[in-house]
């Protein structure tokens, strides 16, 4: 018996089903399902950059030198020594170092104030 390879085979029911509806099993163009849109968050303003901060500093008026004249800086440093540093949660070594630095700055300012007074008194 001779088999003709050109003759179409008789399809079975399942094979005919697949050949009849290939688009149902294998879509022609695979597309992703539409993304579910998440509710958008309220828009917030962007945080200022360092350049913005520098630009703002350039625009501000200069600090009045009188603010740092006289006894005001010494009062601020004494307040830091007496009230602020003791209330901070620091270990003993850090607190001692901070107090030492503030005392040194206070002593330097007081020495400069004394020199200024002496030069103003001398003719």
C-alpha positions, 0 to 999 in steps of 0.5 A: 500500500502506498501513502500519498504524502500530498493528501491532507490528513483527516483532522480529529475533533481536538486538532480541528478545534485548535486549527479552527481557532488559533487566535484564541489559544495564541493571540497574534499580538501579545499585549500587556493587560491595561495597568490599573491606575493607582490614585495619585498622591497630592503634589508637593512642592520640590524641596529647596536645593543648596543653590536655592539656599545660597541664592536666598542668602545672597539676596538677604540684607547683611547682618547688623554688626551691632548684634554681635557687639558689646556683651551680647555674644558673651551672654549667649555663650554663658547661657549655652554653658549654664543652661543648654549644654547641661540639658543635652543628652551627651556622654560625659566626654562629649559634654566636657569637650563642648563646655571646654570649647565654649569656655575657650570662645568666651575667654577669647571674646572677653580678652578681645573686649578688654583689648578694645576698651584699653585701645579706646581709652589710650590717647 
